[in-house]
Amino acid sequence: MHCSTTSESTNTEAVNPPSGVSVSVVIPAKNEEAYIGKCLEALAALDFPSTRMEVVVVDNDSTDATLRVARSFTDRLQLTILSRPGGTISALRNVGARAARGRVLAFLDADCFPNADWLSSAVGLMQKNEDMVVGADLLIPADSTWVARTWYESKPIREFERVPWVPSGDMLMSRAVFDAVGGFNESIETNEDCELCLRVRMAGFSVYAASSIAVVHARTPQTITELFHKEVWHGTHVFRVFRQNVGKLQNIKLVAFAAYNVLAMAGVLVGTALAIARQNFDVLTISVLTLLLAPLVISLRRAISRKKPASAVQLFLLVLVYGFARAFSLLNPKNW
């Protein structure tokens, strides 16, 4: 297991040389015109000393006004704008990290908006343990639909606890830890946060989730269709990471659930054919019940654990959609 060390040429478009920087915020971007201004605005409003923070935006060939918006913050932030066409989001993060000058690397997505104490809180946590990766589950926008509220708020809140992984859209670590594990794996498009955190733990470091540094994710899926497409994409390289780390059983639950849905869906198709051809509904009945069983159990457990039994029906529908999405990802040989 290793990360790609291939490096393409990177152009530095604008630089405000930092002075005494201790933290570098790395933001990958591609056509983020709608969000990057608000993201940079939030960083400019942090209660963290501006002389100790730099921001490194790595642009992946944006065709909208992303660069123009980013440049407008050069007088308010110690800002470096890099260009790295092509490649995965992991490649952009690695480019930003290599150019960064801080002892702490803070990875933030362009569509994520931190609170004023985000960085001071994170640095405070890391001062207690420099050998840890720390992050948080992403928050949903205040005006979110029932889909977003039901799906994301049904998951347990991790106040401050040791966890297997944290999302790379809100992830901080020391440069020493980043260098020790070799950065992000540039060969995978998704699941790069789980894969990185696995290597972090294998190297003897720890991973913590802390709700105090959570950021708002503007692109939270708000409809069932958006959730389906998002989860199909999120599942892109889940099986590849599992296959490359089969001895560690990384992603075993995700792969097992996707495989469960693939088999149940196949059973429904076979059962439908038998019902039409032979008027035999046994296989179809068993397959449909199997397809519905896991979502039913998962939704009930989540609803009960969050003490919101009324949400069980909505959760059942969303878990079913999630299962279909992950099954479609698993069925794509390009994702293996």
Phi and psi in degrees as GROMACS dihedral restraints (atoms count N, CA, C in turn):
[ dihedral_restraints ]
;  ai    aj    ak    al  type     phi  dphi    fc
    3     4     5     6     1  -155.8    20    10
    4     5     6     7     1   165.3    20    10
    6     7     8     9     1  -101.1    20    10
    7     8     9    10     1   150.9    20    10
    9    10    11    12     1   -66.6    20    10
   10    11    12    13     1   134.9    20    10
   12    13    14    15     1  -106.7    20    10
   13    14    15    16     1     5.3    20    10
   15    16    17    18     1   -67.1    20    10
   16    17    18    19     1   132.3    20    10
   18    19    20    21     1  -127.0    20    10
   19    20    21    22     1   129.4    20    10
   21    22    23    24     1   -98.6    20    10
   22    23    24    25     1   164.0    20    10
   24    25    26    27     1   -62.1    20    10
   25    26    27    28     1   139.3    20    10
   27    28    29    30     1  -124.9    20    10
   28    29    30    31     1   129.8    20    10
   30    31    32    33     1   -99.5    20    10
   31    32    33    34     1   132.0    20    10
   33    34    35    36     1   -93.2    20    10
   34    35    36    37     1   116.6    20    10
   36    37    38    39     1   -94.2    20    10
   37    38    39    40     1   -33.7    20    10
   39    40    41    42     1  -152.8    20    10
   40    41    42    43     1   136.0    20    10
   42    43    44    45     1  -137.7    20    10
   43    44    45    46     1   132.6    20    10
   45    46    47    48     1  -113.1    20    10
   46    47    48    49     1   102.1    20    10
   48    49    50    51     1   -56.8    20    10
   49    50    51    52     1   124.8    20    10
   51    52    53    54     1   -75.7    20    10
   52    53    54    55     1   154.4    20    10
   54    55    56    57     1  -123.3    20    10
   55    56    57    58     1   116.4    20    10
   57    58    59    60     1    66.0    20    10
   58    59    60    61     1    32.7    20    10
   60    61    62    63     1   -68.3    20    10
   61    62    63    64     1   133.8    20    10
   63    64    65    66     1  -113.5    20    10
   64    65    66    67     1   -22.3    20    10
   66    67    68    69     1  -130.3    20    10
   67    68    69    70     1   133.6    20    10
   69    70    71    72     1  -116.0    20    10
   70    71    72    73     1   122.4    20    10
   72    73    74    75     1   -95.2    20    10
   73    74    75    76     1   118.1    20    10
   75    76    77    78     1  -104.5    20    10
   76    77    78    79     1   122.8    20    10
   78    79    80    81     1  -124.3    20    10
   79    80    81    82     1   110.1    20    10
   81    82    83    84     1   -77.4    20    10
   82    83    84    85     1   146.0    20    10
   84    85    86    87     1  -148.8    20    10
   85    86    87    88     1   139.8    20    10
   87    88    89    90     1  -149.7    20    10
   88    89    90    91     1   112.3    20    10
   90    91    92    93     1    52.5    20    10
   91    92    93    94     1    55.8    20    10
   93    94    95    96     1  -107.1    20    10
   94    95    96    97     1    27.2    20    10
   96    97    98    99     1   -50.6    20    10
   97    98    99   100     1   -38.4    20    10
   99   100   101   102     1   -72.7    20    10
  100   101   102   103     1   -18.8    20    10
  102   103   104   105     1  -125.5    20    10
  103   104   105   106     1   -30.1    20    10
  105   106   107   108     1   -64.9    20    10
  106   107   108   109     1   -29.7    20    10
  108   109   110   111     1   -61.9    20    10
  109   110   111   112     1   -44.8    20    10
  111   112   113   114     1   -67.7    20    10
  112   113   114   115     1   -35.3    20    10
  114   115   116   117     1   -63.5    20    10
  115   116   117   118     1   -49.5    20    10
  117   118   119   120     1   -67.9    20    10
  118   119   120   121     1   -33.7    20    10
  120   121   122   123     1   -61.0    20    10
  121   122   123   124     1   -42.2    20    10
  123   124   125   126     1   -65.1    20    10
  124   125   126   127     1   -38.6    20    10
  126   127   128   129     1   -67.4    20    10
  127   128   129   130     1   -37.8    20    10
  129   130   131   132     1   -66.2    20    10
  130   131   132   133     1   -23.0    20    10
  132   133   134   135     1   -96.3    20    10
  133   134   135   136     1     5.3    20    10
  135   136   137   138     1   -63.0    20    10
  136   137   138   139     1   151.6    20    10
  138   139   140   141     1   -84.2    20    10
  139   140   141   142     1     7.0    20    10
  141   142   143   144     1   -82.9    20    10
  142   143   144   145     1   140.1    20    10
  144   145   146   147     1   -56.4    20    10
  145   146   147   148     1   124.9    20    10
  147   148   149   150     1   -64.9    20    10
  148   149   150   151     1   -25.7    20    10
  150   151   152   153     1   -73.5    20    10
  151   152   153   154     1   -14.8    20    10
  153   154   155   156     1  -103.6    20    10
  154   155   156   157     1     4.2    20    10
  156   157   158   159     1  -128.3    20    10
  157   158   159   160     1   136.5    20    10
  159   160   161   162     1  -121.5    20    10
  160   161   162   163     1   158.0    20    10
  162   163   164   165     1  -123.0    20    10
  163   164   165   166     1   129.2    20    10
  165   166   167   168     1  -117.7    20    10
  166   167   168   169     1   109.8    20    10
  168   169   170   171     1   -97.2    20    10
  169   170   171   172     1   126.5    20    10
  171   172   173   174     1  -113.8    20    10
  172   173   174   175     1   111.3    20    10
  174   175   176   177     1   -95.3    20    10
  175   176   177   178     1   135.4    20    10
  177   178   179   180     1  -107.0    20    10
  178   179   180   181     1    70.6    20    10
  180   181   182   183     1    58.7    20    10
  181   182   183   184     1    45.2    20    10
  183   184   185   186     1   -62.0    20    10
  184   185   186   187     1   141.9    20    10
  186   187   188   189     1  -109.9    20    10
  187   188   189   190     1     1.5    20    10
  189   190   191   192     1  -105.3    20    10
  190   191   192   193     1  -153.3    20    10
  192   193   194   195     1   -93.0    20    10
  193   194   195   196     1    20.6    20    10
  195   196   197   198     1   -52.9    20    10
  196   197   198   199     1   -50.1    20    10
  198   199   200   201     1   -66.6    20    10
  199   200   201   202     1   -40.0    20    10
  201   202   203   204     1   -62.1    20    10
  202   203   204   205     1   -43.2    20    10
  204   205   206   207     1   -64.4    20    10
  205   206   207   208     1   -44.7    20    10
  207   208   209   210     1   -61.9    20    10
  208   209   210   211     1   -43.1    20    10
  210   211   212   213     1   -60.5    20    10
  211   212   213   214     1   -27.9    20    10
  213   214   215   216     1   -67.6    20    10
  214   215   216   217     1    -8.9    20    10
  216   217   218   219     1  -102.4    20    10
  217   218   219   220     1     6.9    20    10
  219   220   221   222     1   -65.5    20    10
  220   221   222   223     1   -20.1    20    10
  222   223   224   225     1   -93.0    20    10
  223   224   225   226     1    -2.7    20    10
  225   226   227   228     1  -117.7    20    10
  226   227   228   229     1   -17.3    20    10
  228   229   230   231     1  -132.6    20    10
  229   230   231   232     1   151.2    20    10
  231   232   233   234     1   -77.4    20    10
  232   233   234   235     1    92.2    20    10
  234   235   236   237     1  -115.7    20    10
  235   236   237   238     1   133.2    20    10
  237   238   239   240     1  -120.1    20    10
  238   239   240   241     1   130.0    20    10
  240   241   242   243     1  -114.8    20    10
  241   242   243   244     1   121.6    20    10
  243   244   245   246     1  -113.3    20    10
  244   245   246   247     1   155.0    20    10
  246   247   248   249     1  -118.1    20    10
  247   248   249   250     1   125.2    20    10
  249   250   251   252     1  -137.9    20    10
  250   251   252   253     1    82.4    20    10
  252   253   254   255     1   -64.4    20    10
  253   254   255   256     1   141.0    20    10
  255   256   257   258     1    75.5    20    10
  256   257   258   259     1   176.1    20    10
  258   259   260   261     1    87.0    20    10
  259   260   261   262     1   171.2    20    10
  261   262   263   264     1   -84.3    20    10
  262   263   264   265     1   170.6    20    10
  264   265   266   267     1   -64.6    20    10
  265   266   267   268     1   -28.3    20    10
  267   268   269   270     1   -63.7    20    10
  268   269   270   271     1   -39.0    20    10
  270   271   272   273     1   -63.2    20    10
  271   272   273   274     1   -41.6    20    10
  273   274   275   276     1   -63.2    20    10
  274   275   276   277     1   -42.6    20    10
  276   277   278   279     1   -63.6    20    10
  277   278   279   280     1   -41.0    20    10
  279   280   281   282     1   -64.8    20    10
  280   281   282   283     1   -40.3    20    10
  282   283   284   285     1   -60.5    20    10
  283   284   285   286     1   -45.4    20    10
  285   286   287   288     1   -63.2    20    10
  286   287   288   289     1   -40.7    20    10
  288   289   290   291     1   -65.7    20    10
  289   290   291   292     1   -38.7    20    10
  291   292   293   294     1   -65.9    20    10
  292   293   294   295     1   -33.0    20    10
  294   295   296   297     1   -84.4    20    10
  295   296   297   298     1   -17.9    20    10
  297   298   299   300     1   -69.7    20    10
  298   299   300   301     1   155.6    20    10
  300   301   302   303     1  -118.4    20    10
  301   302   303   304     1    -3.8    20    10
  303   304   305   306     1   -81.6    20    10
  304   305   306   307     1   158.1    20    10
  306   307   308   309     1   -76.8    20    10
  307   308   309   310     1   -23.0    20    10
  309   310   311   312     1  -114.8    20    10
  310   311   312   313     1   132.6    20    10
  312   313   314   315     1  -106.1    20    10
  313   314   315   316     1   123.3    20    10
  315   316   317   318     1  -114.1    20    10
  316   317   318   319     1   112.0    20    10
  318   319   320   321     1   -93.9    20    10
  319   320   321   322     1   124.1    20    10
  321   322   323   324     1  -136.0    20    10
  322   323   324   325     1   134.1    20    10
  324   325   326   327     1   -80.9    20    10
  325   326   327   328     1   151.7    20    10
  327   328   329   330     1   -65.5    20    10
  328   329   330   331     1   -21.7    20    10
  330   331   332   333     1  -100.3    20    10
  331   332   333   334     1    22.6    20    10
  333   334   335   336     1  -118.6    20    10
  334   335   336   337     1   138.6    20    10
  336   337   338   339     1  -123.1    20    10
  337   338   339   340     1   112.8    20    10
  339   340   341   342     1   -83.5    20    10
  340   341   342   343     1   157.4    20    10
  342   343   344   345     1   -77.1    20    10
  343   344   345   346     1   168.7    20    10
  345   346   347   348     1   -61.0    20    10
  346   347   348   349     1   -30.5    20    10
  348   349   350   351     1   -98.1    20    10
  349   350   351   352     1    13.3    20    10
  351   352   353   354     1   -54.3    20    10
  352   353   354   355     1   -54.3    20    10
  354   355   356   357     1   -75.4    20    10
  355   356   357   358     1   -40.1    20    10
  357   358   359   360     1   -64.0    20    10
  358   359   360   361     1   -37.7    20    10
  360   361   362   363     1   -67.1    20    10
  361   362   363   364     1   -43.5    20    10
  363   364   365   366     1   -65.1    20    10
  364   365   366   367     1   -44.9    20    10
  366   367   368   369     1   -64.7    20    10
  367   368   369   370     1   -37.0    20    10
  369   370   371   372     1   -60.4    20    10
  370   371   372   373     1   -41.0    20    10
  372   373   374   375     1   -66.7    20    10
  373   374   375   376     1   -40.8    20    10
  375   376   377   378     1   -73.3    20    10
  376   377   378   379     1   -22.8    20    10
  378   379   380   381     1   -65.1    20    10
  379   380   381   382     1   -25.1    20    10
  381   382   383   384     1   -79.7    20    10
  382   383   384   385     1   -24.2    20    10
  384   385   386   387     1  -157.3    20    10
  385   386   387   388     1    95.8    20    10
  387   388   389   390     1   -74.1    20    10
  388   389   390   391     1   -12.0    20    10
  390   391   392   393     1   -94.6    20    10
  391   392   393   394     1    25.2    20    10
  393   394   395   396     1  -121.3    20    10
  394   395   396   397     1   154.9    20    10
  396   397   398   399     1   -99.0    20    10
  397   398   399   400     1   134.8    20    10
  399   400   401   402     1  -131.5    20    10
  400   401   402   403     1   142.3    20    10
  402   403   404   405     1  -160.1    20    10
  403   404   405   406     1  -164.6    20    10
  405   406   407   408     1  -157.2    20    10
  406   407   408   409     1   153.8    20    10
  408   409   410   411     1   -65.1    20    10
  409   410   411   412     1   141.3    20    10
  411   412   413   414     1   -74.8    20    10
  412   413   414   415     1   140.9    20    10
  414   415   416   417     1   -87.3    20    10
  415   416   417   418     1   154.2    20    10
  417   418   419   420     1   -94.1    20    10
  418   419   420   421     1   153.1    20    10
  420   421   422   423     1   -60.5    20    10
  421   422   423   424     1   153.7    20    10
  423   424   425   426     1   -62.8    20    10
  424   425   426   427     1   -30.5    20    10
  426   427   428   429     1   -96.4    20    10
  427   428   429   430     1    28.5    20    10
  429   430   431   432     1   -67.3    20    10
  430   431   432   433     1   154.7    20    10
  432   433   434   435     1   -79.5    20    10
  433   434   435   436     1   176.2    20    10
  435   436   437   438     1   -63.8    20    10
  436   437   438   439     1   -29.1    20    10
  438   439   440   441     1   -62.5    20    10
  439   440   441   442     1   -51.9    20    10
  441   442   443   444     1   -64.9    20    10
  442   443   444   445     1   -44.8    20    10
  444   445   446   447     1   -62.8    20    10
  445   446   447   448     1   -45.4    20    10
  447   448   449   450     1   -67.3    20    10
  448   449   450   451     1   -44.2    20    10
  450   451   452   453     1   -72.7    20    10
  451   452   453   454     1   -48.9    20    10
  453   454   455   456     1   -86.5    20    10
  454   455   456   457     1   -31.2    20    10
  456   457   458   459     1   -83.4    20    10
  457   458   459   460     1    -3.9    20    10
  459   460   461   462     1   -81.6    20    10
  460   461   462   463     1   -11.8    20    10
  462   463   464   465     1   -86.3    20    10
  463   464   465   466     1   147.0    20    10
  465   466   467   468     1   -63.6    20    10
  466   467   468   469     1   142.9    20    10
  468   469   470   471     1   -81.5    20    10
  469   470   471   472     1   126.9    20    10
  471   472   473   474     1  -101.1    20    10
  472   473   474   475     1    98.4    20    10
  474   475   476   477     1   -63.8    20    10
  475   476   477   478     1   -59.3    20    10
  477   478   479   480     1  -162.1    20    10
  478   479   480   481     1   104.2    20    10
  480   481   482   483     1  -153.5    20    10
  481   482   483   484     1   157.1    20    10
  483   484   485   486     1   -74.5    20    10
  484   485   486   487     1   131.4    20    10
  486   487   488   489     1  -137.6    20    10
  487   488   489   490     1   165.2    20    10
  489   490   491   492     1   -70.1    20    10
  490   491   492   493     1   -33.4    20    10
  492   493   494   495     1  -161.3    20    10
  493   494   495   496     1   162.0    20    10
  495   496   497   498     1  -133.9    20    10
  496   497   498   499     1   154.1    20    10
  498   499   500   501     1   -68.0    20    10
  499   500   501   502     1   141.9    20    10
  501   502   503   504     1   -74.8    20    10
  502   503   504   505     1    -9.4    20    10
  504   505   506   507     1   -73.2    20    10
  505   506   507   508     1   -10.7    20    10
  507   508   509   510     1  -153.9    20    10
  508   509   510   511     1    78.6    20    10
  510   511   512   513     1  -141.2    20    10
  511   512   513   514     1   131.4    20    10
  513   514   515   516     1  -127.4    20    10
  514   515   516   517     1   146.5    20    10
  516   517   518   519     1  -160.0    20    10
  517   518   519   520     1   162.1    20    10
  519   520   521   522     1   -74.0    20    10
  520   521   522   523     1   155.6    20    10
  522   523   524   525     1   -61.0    20    10
  523   524   525   526     1   -34.0    20    10
  525   526   527   528     1   -60.9    20    10
  526   527   528   529     1   -43.4    20    10
  528   529   530   531     1   -66.3    20    10
  529   530   531   532     1   -44.6    20    10
  531   532   533   534     1   -57.5    20    10
  532   533   534   535     1   -47.2    20    10
  534   535   536   537     1   -67.6    20    10
  535   536   537   538     1   -35.3    20    10
  537   538   539   540     1   -63.6    20    10
  538   539   540   541     1   -33.9    20    10
  540   541   542   543     1   -98.3    20    10
  541   542   543   544     1    -4.7    20    10
  543   544   545   546     1    86.1    20    10
  544   545   546   547     1    15.0    20    10
  546   547   548   549     1    75.7    20    10
  547   548   549   550     1  -165.0    20    10
  549   550   551   552     1   -79.2    20    10
  550   551   552   553     1   150.4    20    10
  552   553   554   555     1   -80.6    20    10
  553   554   555   556     1   108.9    20    10
  555   556   557   558     1   -76.9    20    10
  556   557   558   559     1    -6.2    20    10
  558   559   560   561     1   -86.2    20    10
  559   560   561   562     1    -8.2    20    10
  561   562   563   564     1  -117.1    20    10
  562   563   564   565     1   146.0    20    10
  564   565   566   567     1   -90.2    20    10
  565   566   567   568     1   -36.3    20    10
  567   568   569   570     1  -132.0    20    10
  568   569   570   571     1   171.7    20    10
  570   571   572   573     1    67.4    20    10
  571   572   573   574     1    14.6    20    10
  573   574   575   576     1   -67.2    20    10
  574   575   576   577     1   -26.8    20    10
  576   577   578   579     1   -71.2    20    10
  577   578   579   580     1   -43.6    20    10
  579   580   581   582     1   -62.2    20    10
  580   581   582   583     1   -42.7    20    10
  582   583   584   585     1   -66.0    20    10
  583   584   585   586     1   -42.3    20    10
  585   586   587   588     1   -63.7    20    10
  586   587   588   589     1   -45.8    20    10
  588   589   590   591     1   -64.2    20    10
  589   590   591   592     1   -30.6    20    10
  591   592   593   594     1   -62.2    20    10
  592   593   594   595     1   -46.7    20    10
  594   595   596   597     1   -66.6    20    10
  595   596   597   598     1   -33.7    20    10
  597   598   599   600     1   -60.1    20    10
  598   599   600   601     1   -47.3    20    10
  600   601   602   603     1   -68.5    20    10
  601   602   603   604     1   -37.4    20    10
  603   604   605   606     1   -65.5    20    10
  604   605   606   607     1   -28.1    20    10
  606   607   608   609     1   -82.3    20    10
  607   608   609   610     1    -0.8    20    10
  609   610   611   612     1    95.5    20    10
  610   611   612   613     1     5.9    20    10
  612   613   614   615     1   -93.3    20    10
  613   614   615   616     1   174.9    20    10
  615   616   617   618     1  -120.4    20    10
  616   617   618   619     1   158.5    20    10
  618   619   620   621     1  -124.3    20    10
  619   620   621   622     1   129.9    20    10
  621   622   623   624     1  -128.0    20    10
  622   623   624   625     1   144.1    20    10
  624   625   626   627     1  -105.3    20    10
  625   626   627   628     1   136.2    20    10
  627   628   629   630     1  -137.6    20    10
  628   629   630   631     1   114.8    20    10
  630   631   632   633     1   -63.8    20    10
  631   632   633   634     1   -21.1    20    10
  633   634   635   636     1   -67.6    20    10
  634   635   636   637     1   -16.0    20    10
  636   637   638   639     1  -115.1    20    10
  637   638   639   640     1    22.4    20    10
  639   640   641   642     1   -68.0    20    10
  640   641   642   643     1   147.5    20    10
  642   643   644   645     1  -121.8    20    10
  643   644   645   646     1   156.4    20    10
  645   646   647   648     1   -83.8    20    10
  646   647   648   649     1   129.9    20    10
  648   649   650   651     1  -100.1    20    10
  649   650   651   652     1   108.5    20    10
  651   652   653   654     1   -65.9    20    10
  652   653   654   655     1   -30.9    20    10
  654   655   656   657     1   -91.2    20    10
  655   656   657   658     1    24.1    20    10
  657   658   659   660     1   -56.0    20    10
  658   659   660   661     1   127.4    20    10
  660   661   662   663     1   -57.3    20    10
  661   662   663   664     1   132.2    20    10
  663   664   665   666     1  -111.5    20    10
  664   665   666   667     1   -10.8    20    10
  666   667   668   669     1  -128.1    20    10
  667   668   669   670     1   165.3    20    10
  669   670   671   672     1   -62.6    20    10
  670   671   672   673     1   -39.8    20    10
  672   673   674   675     1   -62.7    20    10
  673   674   675   676     1   -44.3    20    10
  675   676   677   678     1   -63.7    20    10
  676   677   678   679     1   -40.2    20    10
  678   679   680   681     1   -63.3    20    10
  679   680   681   682     1   -43.4    20    10
  681   682   683   684     1   -59.5    20    10
  682   683   684   685     1   -52.1    20    10
  684   685   686   687     1   -64.1    20    10
  685   686   687   688     1   -37.0    20    10
  687   688   689   690     1   -64.7    20    10
  688   689   690   691     1   -42.0    20    10
  690   691   692   693     1   -75.4    20    10
  691   692   693   694     1   -29.8    20    10
  693   694   695   696     1   -60.8    20    10
  694   695   696   697     1   -45.0    20    10
  696   697   698   699     1   -67.7    20    10
  697   698   699   700     1   -44.0    20    10
  699   700   701   702     1   -60.1    20    10
  700   701   702   703     1   -30.3    20    10
  702   703   704   705     1   -82.7    20    10
  703   704   705   706     1     0.8    20    10
  705   706   707   708     1   -48.8    20    10
  706   707   708   709     1   -53.9    20    10
  708   709   710   711     1  -116.4    20    10
  709   710   711   712     1    23.0    20    10
  711   712   713   714     1   -62.5    20    10
  712   713   714   715     1   -45.1    20    10
  714   715   716   717     1   -69.7    20    10
  715   716   717   718     1   -35.7    20    10
  717   718   719   720     1   -63.2    20    10
  718   719   720   721     1   -43.0    20    10
  720   721   722   723     1   -64.1    20    10
  721   722   723   724     1   -39.3    20    10
  723   724   725   726     1   -61.8    20    10
  724   725   726   727     1   -46.8    20    10
  726   727   728   729     1   -63.0    20    10
  727   728   729   730     1   -38.6    20    10
  729   730   731   732     1   -74.9    20    10
  730   731   732   733     1   -17.1    20    10
  732   733   734   735     1  -131.2    20    10
  733   734   735   736     1    40.4    20    10
  735   736   737   738     1   -60.9    20    10
  736   737   738   739     1   -30.9    20    10
  738   739   740   741     1   -67.4    20    10
  739   740   741   742     1   -24.8    20    10
  741   742   743   744     1   -92.6    20    10
  742   743   744   745     1    -4.6    20    10
  744   745   746   747     1    57.8    20    10
  745   746   747   748     1    29.1    20    10
  747   748   749   750     1   -62.7    20    10
  748   749   750   751     1   131.7    20    10
  750   751   752   753     1    68.3    20    10
  751   752   753   754     1    16.8    20    10
  753   754   755   756     1   -59.6    20    10
  754   755   756   757     1   -39.8    20    10
  756   757   758   759     1   -68.0    20    10
  757   758   759   760     1   -40.9    20    10
  759   760   761   762     1   -65.2    20    10
  760   761   762   763     1   -44.3    20    10
  762   763   764   765     1   -66.4    20    10
  763   764   765   766     1   -40.9    20    10
  765   766   767   768     1   -63.8    20    10
  766   767   768   769     1   -41.2    20    10
  768   769   770   771     1   -66.8    20    10
  769   770   771   772     1   -40.8    20    10
  771   772   773   774     1   -63.3    20    10
  772   773   774   775     1   -44.2    20    10
  774   775   776   777     1   -64.4    20    10
  775   776   777   778     1   -38.3    20    10
  777   778   779   780     1   -57.2    20    10
  778   779   780   781     1   -45.3    20    10
  780   781   782   783     1   -69.7    20    10
  781   782   783   784     1   -36.6    20    10
  783   784   785   786     1   -60.5    20    10
  784   785   786   787     1   -46.6    20    10
  786   787   788   789     1   -65.8    20    10
  787   788   789   790     1   -41.0    20    10
  789   790   791   792     1   -65.9    20    10
  790   791   792   793     1   -40.6    20    10
  792   793   794   795     1   -65.3    20    10
  793   794   795   796     1   -39.7    20    10
  795   796   797   798     1   -63.0    20    10
  796   797   798   799     1   -39.4    20    10
  798   799   800   801     1   -63.6    20    10
  799   800   801   802     1   -38.1    20    10
  801   802   803   804     1   -63.8    20    10
  802   803   804   805     1   -41.9    20    10
  804   805   806   807     1   -64.2    20    10
  805   806   807   808     1   -46.2    20    10
  807   808   809   810     1   -65.0    20    10
  808   809   810   811     1   -42.5    20    10
  810   811   812   813     1   -63.9    20    10
  811   812   813   814     1   -36.8    20    10
  813   814   815   816     1   -64.3    20    10
  814   815   816   817     1   -42.0    20    10
  816   817   818   819     1   -63.1    20    10
  817   818   819   820     1   -42.5    20    10
  819   820   821   822     1   -67.1    20    10
  820   821   822   823     1   -37.4    20    10
  822   823   824   825     1   -64.6    20    10
  823   824   825   826     1   -38.3    20    10
  825   826   827   828     1   -73.2    20    10
  826   827   828   829     1   -42.9    20    10
  828   829   830   831     1   -79.7    20    10
  829   830   831   832     1   -37.1    20    10
  831   832   833   834     1  -124.4    20    10
  832   833   834   835     1     1.7    20    10
  834   835   836   837     1    58.8    20    10
  835   836   837   838     1    31.5    20    10
  837   838   839   840     1  -107.8    20    10
  838   839   840   841     1   113.5    20    10
  840   841   842   843     1  -101.9    20    10
  841   842   843   844     1     6.6    20    10
  843   844   845   846     1   -62.5    20    10
  844   845   846   847     1   -52.3    20    10
  846   847   848   849     1   -64.0    20    10
  847   848   849   850     1   -40.7    20    10
  849   850   851   852     1   -63.3    20    10
  850   851   852   853     1   -45.0    20    10
  852   853   854   855     1   -61.6    20    10
  853   854   855   856     1   -47.2    20    10
  855   856   857   858     1   -63.4    20    10
  856   857   858   859     1   -41.5    20    10
  858   859   860   861     1   -67.2    20    10
  859   860   861   862     1   -42.0    20    10
  861   862   863   864     1   -63.6    20    10
  862   863   864   865     1   -43.9    20    10
  864   865   866   867     1   -62.2    20    10
  865   866   867   868     1   -39.4    20    10
  867   868   869   870     1   -64.0    20    10
  868   869   870   871     1   -42.7    20    10
  870   871   872   873     1   -62.1    20    10
  871   872   873   874     1   -35.0    20    10
  873   874   875   876     1   -88.2    20    10
  874   875   876   877     1   -19.4    20    10
  876   877   878   879     1   -64.8    20    10
  877   878   879   880     1   -52.5    20    10
  879   880   881   882     1   -61.0    20    10
  880   881   882   883     1   -47.9    20    10
  882   883   884   885     1   -58.8    20    10
  883   884   885   886     1   -35.5    20    10
  885   886   887   888     1   -64.4    20    10
  886   887   888   889     1   -46.4    20    10
  888   889   890   891     1   -64.8    20    10
  889   890   891   892     1   -45.9    20    10
  891   892   893   894     1   -63.3    20    10
  892   893   894   895     1   -44.2    20    10
  894   895   896   897     1   -66.5    20    10
  895   896   897   898     1   -39.5    20    10
  897   898   899   900     1   -65.6    20    10
  898   899   900   901     1   -42.6    20    10
  900   901   902   903     1   -62.6    20    10
  901   902   903   904     1   -43.5    20    10
  903   904   905   906     1   -65.5    20    10
  904   905   906   907     1   -44.4    20    10
  906   907   908   909     1   -62.6    20    10
  907   908   909   910     1   -41.5    20    10
  909   910   911   912     1   -70.1    20    10
  910   911   912   913     1   -42.3    20    10
  912   913   914   915     1   -64.5    20    10
  913   914   915   916     1   -32.0    20    10
  915   916   917   918     1   -93.6    20    10
  916   917   918   919     1     4.1    20    10
  918   919   920   921     1    57.3    20    10
  919   920   921   922     1    40.7    20    10
  921   922   923   924     1  -131.6    20    10
  922   923   924   925     1    67.5    20    10
  924   925   926   927     1   -59.4    20    10
  925   926   927   928     1   -27.0    20    10
  927   928   929   930     1   -67.7    20    10
  928   929   930   931     1   -17.4    20    10
  930   931   932   933     1   -85.9    20    10
  931   932   933   934     1    -1.6    20    10
  933   934   935   936     1   -60.2    20    10
  934   935   936   937     1   -40.0    20    10
  936   937   938   939     1   -66.7    20    10
  937   938   939   940     1   -46.4    20    10
  939   940   941   942     1   -64.0    20    10
  940   941   942   943     1   -40.6    20    10
  942   943   944   945     1   -62.8    20    10
  943   944   945   946     1   -40.4    20    10
  945   946   947   948     1   -57.2    20    10
  946   947   948   949     1   -45.1    20    10
  948   949   950   951     1   -62.6    20    10
  949   950   951   952     1   -43.8    20    10
  951   952   953   954     1   -71.5    20    10
  952   953   954   955     1   -36.8    20    10
  954   955   956   957     1   -65.1    20    10
  955   956   957   958     1   -36.7    20    10
  957   958   959   960     1   -62.5    20    10
  958   959   960   961     1   -45.1    20    10
  960   961   962   963     1   -62.4    20    10
  961   962   963   964     1   -43.4    20    10
  963   964   965   966     1   -59.2    20    10
  964   965   966   967     1   -43.3    20    10
  966   967   968   969     1   -62.9    20    10
  967   968   969   970     1   -43.0    20    10
  969   970   971   972     1   -60.4    20    10
  970   971   972   973     1   -44.2    20    10
  972   973   974   975     1   -62.2    20    10
  973   974   975   976     1   -47.1    20    10
  975   976   977   978     1   -68.7    20    10
  976   977   978   979     1   -29.6    20    10
  978   979   980   981     1   -66.4    20    10
  979   980   981   982     1   -42.6    20    10
  981   982   983   984     1   -62.2    20    10
  982   983   984   985     1   -39.4    20    10
  984   985   986   987     1   -63.2    20    10
  985   986   987   988     1   -43.7    20    10
  987   988   989   990     1   -65.9    20    10
  988   989   990   991     1   -31.9    20    10
  990   991   992   993     1   -73.8    20    10
  991   992   993   994     1   -13.3    20    10
  993   994   995   996     1   -85.2    20    10
  994   995   996   997     1   110.5    20    10
  996   997   998   999     1   -59.1    20    10
  997   998   999  1000     1   -26.1    20    10
  999  1000  1001  1002     1   -65.3    20    10
 1000  1001  1002  1003     1   -20.3    20    10
 1002  1003  1004  1005     1   -86.4    20    10
 1003  1004  1005  1006     1    -5.3    20    10
